[in-house]
């Protein structure tokens, strides 16, 4: 991911990348998350990580896009340190229509 940051395809903060089968199920509103480069961490990660459904994560991503500024990024970076050190939300335990694989 650091290589991707250096070559400009990712940033430190932004919506996390998603899988193609999830994108196929996005609504027009959810597709707004592509307005920004994907990031290593983001607003959804510091607000629940894997305790959130994809739909909830996307809502946080859109909030991030709507409120984007340097100070918000700095806040998220500091919150990320606390989230990682605290170990919250590591286990993936919520599923929704975006995480279910096509049959």
PyMOL commands that set and color helices and strands:
alter all, ss='L'
color gray80, all
select helices_A, chain A and resi 2-6+20-23+30-35+43-46+49-51+54-66+70-86
alter helices_A, ss='H'
color red, helices_A
select strands_A, chain A and resi 10-13+38-41
alter strands_A, ss='S'
color yellow, strands_A
deselect
rebuild
show_as cartoon
